[in-house]
Amino acid sequence: MGVIKNIINSYRFKGLEYIKKDSELERKVEILKQLNKDFPNDKKIKNDLYASKAGLNGENEIIRCLKNSNVGMYVLHDITLKSGDTTAQIDYVVITPAKCYLIECKNLKGNITIDSNGQFIRKYELNGVIKEESIESPLSQAERHREILLKTRDSKSLLSRLFFDEKAFEDYHKTLVVLTNNSAILNKENTPQKCKDLVIRLDELINYIKRDLDNTDLIDQDYKKAMKDYAYRFIKKDNPIKLNYKKIYSPKCPLCDGYLIKRKKYSDFYGCSNYPKCKYIKR
């Protein structure tokens, strides 16, 4: 049995193909950094920049971990799928011969408990005070992503028959919540088994993927082209939502529906985004 496994391992490709690297969160952070300089006293900008940077740092930790895995896979960062009026923003799609992982990344501080009902409860310290709060289940969020992915399938293609037959879809696609803050404590003592298997810490991710690979008899080289083709199908289906963060976060113009932009002429001032129609100025 060990000899067979070694033969299979010898045929596995080891490289990670990172075919979509950019993300909307990364764009948001860069814009918020500039807005924080332009409006240094705005608490909402400052707080959202802090939270967005934490989220982006968590996502960056995942790709660093995957790059060191020595496992052949195709990886896509920040894929947005749309079905009717519903959308699914998937932090990472990781395609291997064994599974296609739809990863929801959470960079949470404090102690995370998943209770017997699958509810996520976070306990953390803020300014010397212990706080406890229920948070939206990231696992439910990830499951919705998989449901939307299923709805977007093209049942006529050969690739869809391989990957999108409903039974095959259930077997091949796995939602996974990865907690990237390794200083956080994850308590799954009373968690239902289904939830327990789908919520892991970052330091468990590679062994989790390798365990799924060990449980399949597929030889990667035989499926590499199909995996690549499948990865590029996600690129074609990607429907990113580009938000105007300057309009969302900048102070509103008091004279019209525009927003203030920091400008410079002799000295710094704030002008309306609707200039020259609106000539409001704040110094």
C-alpha positions as CSV (number, residue, x, y, z in Angstrom):
1,M,0.0,0.0,0.0
2,G,2.9,2.4,0.9
3,V,4.6,1.6,-2.5
4,I,1.4,2.5,-4.4
5,K,1.1,5.7,-2.5
6,N,4.7,6.6,-3.2
7,I,4.1,5.9,-6.9
8,I,1.1,8.2,-6.9
9,N,3.0,10.9,-5.0
10,S,5.8,10.7,-7.6
11,Y,3.3,11.7,-10.3
12,R,1.8,14.6,-8.4
13,F,2.7,18.1,-9.6
14,K,4.0,20.2,-6.8
15,G,3.7,23.8,-8.1
16,L,1.1,26.3,-7.0
17,E,-0.5,28.1,-10.0
18,Y,-1.7,31.5,-8.6
19,I,-3.9,32.7,-11.5
20,K,-5.8,35.5,-9.9
21,K,-4.0,37.6,-7.3
22,D,-5.9,40.9,-7.0
23,S,-8.8,41.6,-4.7
24,E,-11.4,44.2,-4.0
25,L,-10.3,44.3,-0.4
26,E,-6.7,45.2,-1.4
27,R,-8.1,48.1,-3.6
28,K,-10.3,49.2,-0.6
29,V,-7.3,49.3,1.7
30,E,-5.2,51.4,-0.7
31,I,-8.0,53.9,-1.1
32,L,-8.7,54.1,2.6
33,K,-5.0,54.7,3.3
34,Q,-5.2,57.8,1.1
35,L,-8.5,58.9,2.6
36,N,-7.0,58.5,6.1
37,K,-4.3,61.0,5.1
38,D,-6.8,63.4,3.6
39,F,-9.2,63.2,6.5
40,P,-7.1,62.3,9.5
41,N,-9.8,63.1,12.1
42,D,-12.5,60.8,10.5
43,K,-13.0,57.9,12.9
44,K,-15.1,55.8,10.5
45,I,-12.3,55.9,7.9
46,K,-9.7,55.1,10.6
47,N,-11.7,52.2,12.1
48,D,-12.6,50.7,8.7
49,L,-9.0,51.0,7.5
50,Y,-7.9,49.0,10.6
51,A,-10.5,46.3,10.1
52,S,-9.9,46.1,6.3
53,K,-6.1,45.8,6.8
54,A,-6.7,43.0,9.4
55,G,-8.9,41.2,6.8
56,L,-6.3,41.6,4.1
57,N,-3.5,40.4,6.3
58,G,-5.5,37.3,7.1
59,E,-6.0,36.6,3.4
60,N,-2.3,37.2,2.7
61,E,-1.4,34.6,5.4
62,I,-3.5,32.0,3.5
63,I,-1.6,32.4,0.2
64,R,1.7,32.4,2.1
65,C,0.7,29.1,3.7
66,L,-0.4,27.5,0.4
67,K,2.8,28.5,-1.4
68,N,4.8,26.6,1.2
69,S,2.6,23.5,0.9
70,N,4.5,21.6,-1.9
71,V,1.1,20.6,-3.2
72,G,0.0,21.1,-6.8
73,M,-3.1,23.3,-7.0
74,Y,-4.7,26.2,-8.8
75,V,-5.6,29.2,-6.7
76,L,-7.9,32.2,-7.3
77,H,-8.2,35.1,-4.9
78,D,-11.4,37.0,-4.5
79,I,-14.0,35.5,-6.9
80,T,-17.4,37.1,-7.1
81,L,-20.2,35.0,-8.6
82,K,-23.7,36.2,-9.4
83,S,-27.0,34.3,-9.8
84,G,-30.0,36.5,-10.3
85,D,-30.0,39.1,-7.5
86,T,-27.7,37.1,-5.2
87,T,-23.9,37.3,-5.2
88,A,-21.2,35.2,-3.6
89,Q,-17.8,36.8,-2.8
90,I,-15.3,33.9,-2.3
91,D,-12.0,34.8,-0.6
92,Y,-10.1,31.9,-2.2
93,V,-10.9,29.1,-4.6
94,V,-8.3,26.3,-4.3
95,I,-8.5,23.6,-6.9
96,T,-6.8,20.2,-6.3
97,P,-7.5,16.8,-7.8
98,A,-9.2,15.7,-4.6
99,K,-11.4,18.8,-3.8
100,C,-12.2,22.3,-4.9
101,Y,-12.1,24.3,-1.7
102,L,-14.2,27.5,-1.3
103,I,-12.4,29.2,1.5
104,E,-13.8,31.9,3.7
105,C,-11.0,33.7,5.6
106,K,-11.5,35.1,9.1
107,N,-8.8,37.0,11.0
108,L,-10.5,37.2,14.4
109,K,-9.0,38.1,17.7
110,G,-10.0,36.5,21.0
111,N,-11.5,33.1,21.7
112,I,-13.9,31.6,19.2
113,T,-16.4,29.0,20.4
114,I,-18.8,27.1,18.1
115,D,-21.6,25.9,20.2
116,S,-23.9,22.8,19.8
117,N,-26.2,24.8,17.5
118,G,-23.3,25.8,15.2
119,Q,-23.4,29.4,16.5
120,F,-20.1,31.3,16.5
121,I,-19.4,33.2,19.8
122,R,-16.4,35.5,20.2
123,K,-14.9,36.5,23.5
124,Y,-12.2,39.2,23.5
125,E,-10.7,42.0,25.6
126,L,-11.1,45.6,24.6
127,N,-9.6,48.4,26.7
128,G,-9.4,46.1,29.7
129,V,-13.0,44.9,29.4
130,I,-13.9,41.4,28.4
131,K,-16.6,41.4,25.7
132,E,-18.6,38.5,24.3
133,E,-20.7,38.6,21.1
134,S,-22.4,36.3,18.7
135,I,-21.2,36.7,15.1
136,E,-22.7,35.7,11.8
137,S,-21.7,32.2,11.0
138,P,-18.9,32.3,8.4
139,L,-19.7,28.7,7.6
140,S,-23.3,29.6,6.7
141,Q,-21.9,32.3,4.5
142,A,-19.5,29.9,2.8
143,E,-22.4,27.4,2.2
144,R,-24.4,30.1,0.5
145,H,-21.4,30.6,-1.8
146,R,-21.5,27.0,-2.8
147,E,-25.2,27.1,-3.5
148,I,-24.7,30.1,-5.8
149,L,-21.8,28.3,-7.5
150,L,-24.0,25.4,-8.2
151,K,-26.7,27.6,-9.8
152,T,-24.1,29.1,-12.1
153,R,-23.1,25.8,-13.6
154,D,-23.3,25.2,-17.4
155,S,-24.8,21.7,-17.5
156,K,-24.1,21.3,-21.2
157,S,-20.3,21.2,-21.2
158,L,-18.1,18.1,-20.6
159,L,-16.4,19.9,-17.7
160,S,-19.7,20.6,-16.1
161,R,-20.7,16.9,-16.3
162,L,-17.5,16.0,-14.6
163,F,-17.7,18.6,-11.9
164,F,-21.3,19.9,-11.7
165,D,-23.5,16.9,-11.7
166,E,-25.1,17.5,-8.3
167,K,-23.8,14.3,-6.7
168,A,-20.3,14.9,-8.1
169,F,-20.6,18.6,-7.1
170,E,-21.3,17.6,-3.5
171,D,-18.3,15.3,-3.5
172,Y,-15.8,17.6,-5.1
173,H,-16.7,21.0,-3.7
174,K,-16.0,21.7,0.0
175,T,-16.6,24.9,1.9
176,L,-13.9,25.7,4.4
177,V,-13.6,28.4,7.0
178,V,-10.0,29.2,7.9
179,L,-9.2,31.2,11.0
180,T,-5.9,33.0,10.2
181,N,-5.1,34.4,13.6
182,N,-3.1,31.6,15.2
183,S,-3.1,33.4,18.6
184,A,-6.9,32.9,18.8
185,I,-8.2,29.9,20.6
186,L,-10.8,27.8,18.7
187,N,-13.1,25.8,20.9
188,K,-15.0,23.1,19.0
189,E,-15.7,20.8,22.0
190,N,-19.5,20.9,21.6
191,T,-19.6,21.7,17.9
192,P,-21.7,19.4,15.6
193,Q,-19.4,17.1,13.7
194,K,-20.3,18.6,10.3
195,C,-19.3,22.1,11.4
196,K,-16.3,20.8,13.3
197,D,-14.7,19.4,10.1
198,L,-15.2,22.6,8.1
199,V,-13.8,25.2,10.5
200,I,-10.0,25.0,11.0
201,R,-7.1,27.1,12.0
202,L,-4.5,28.3,9.5
203,D,-1.8,26.0,10.9
204,E,-4.1,23.0,10.1
205,L,-4.8,24.0,6.4
206,I,-2.0,22.1,4.6
207,N,-2.4,18.9,6.5
208,Y,-6.2,19.1,5.9
209,I,-5.6,19.4,2.1
210,K,-3.0,16.6,2.1
211,R,-5.3,14.3,4.0
212,D,-8.0,14.8,1.3
213,L,-5.3,14.1,-1.3
214,D,-4.3,10.9,0.5
215,N,-7.9,9.7,0.4
216,T,-8.1,9.9,-3.4
217,D,-6.6,7.6,-6.0
218,L,-6.4,10.3,-8.7
219,I,-3.0,11.0,-10.2
220,D,-2.7,14.8,-10.5
221,Q,-1.0,14.8,-13.9
222,D,-4.0,13.1,-15.5
223,Y,-6.3,15.9,-14.2
224,K,-4.0,18.9,-14.4
225,K,-5.5,20.2,-17.7
226,A,-9.1,19.7,-16.5
227,M,-8.2,21.5,-13.2
228,K,-6.6,24.4,-15.2
229,D,-9.6,24.7,-17.5
230,Y,-11.9,24.7,-14.5
231,A,-9.9,27.4,-12.8
232,Y,-10.3,29.6,-15.8
233,R,-14.0,29.0,-15.8
234,F,-14.0,30.9,-12.5
235,I,-12.2,33.8,-14.2
236,K,-14.9,33.9,-16.9
237,K,-17.6,33.8,-14.2
238,D,-16.0,36.4,-12.0
239,N,-18.3,39.4,-11.7
240,P,-16.4,41.8,-9.4
241,I,-18.3,44.7,-7.7
242,K,-16.2,47.9,-7.8
243,L,-17.4,50.3,-5.1
244,N,-16.7,54.0,-5.1
245,Y,-15.0,54.1,-1.7
246,K,-14.2,57.8,-2.0
247,K,-17.9,58.6,-2.4
248,I,-18.8,56.2,0.5
249,Y,-16.2,57.5,3.0
250,S,-15.4,61.1,2.1
251,P,-17.4,63.9,3.8
252,K,-20.4,65.0,1.8
253,C,-20.6,68.3,0.0
254,P,-23.1,70.5,1.8
255,L,-24.3,72.1,-1.5
256,C,-25.0,69.1,-3.7
257,D,-24.8,65.3,-3.9
258,G,-21.0,65.2,-4.4
259,Y,-18.3,64.5,-1.9
260,L,-15.1,66.4,-0.8
261,I,-11.7,65.8,-2.4
262,K,-8.5,67.1,-1.0
263,R,-6.9,69.4,-3.6
264,K,-3.9,71.7,-3.6
265,K,-3.5,75.2,-5.2
266,Y,-1.0,77.4,-3.2
267,S,-2.3,75.5,-0.1
268,D,-4.4,72.5,0.7
269,F,-8.2,72.8,0.5
270,Y,-11.2,70.5,0.0
271,G,-13.3,70.9,-3.1
272,C,-16.4,69.2,-4.4
273,S,-16.2,66.1,-6.6
274,N,-18.8,67.7,-8.9
275,Y,-16.5,70.6,-9.8
276,P,-16.9,72.7,-12.0
277,K,-20.7,72.3,-11.6
278,C,-20.3,72.8,-7.9
279,K,-17.7,75.2,-6.7
280,Y,-17.9,74.5,-2.9
281,I,-14.6,74.9,-1.1
282,K,-13.6,74.2,2.4
283,R,-10.2,75.3,3.7
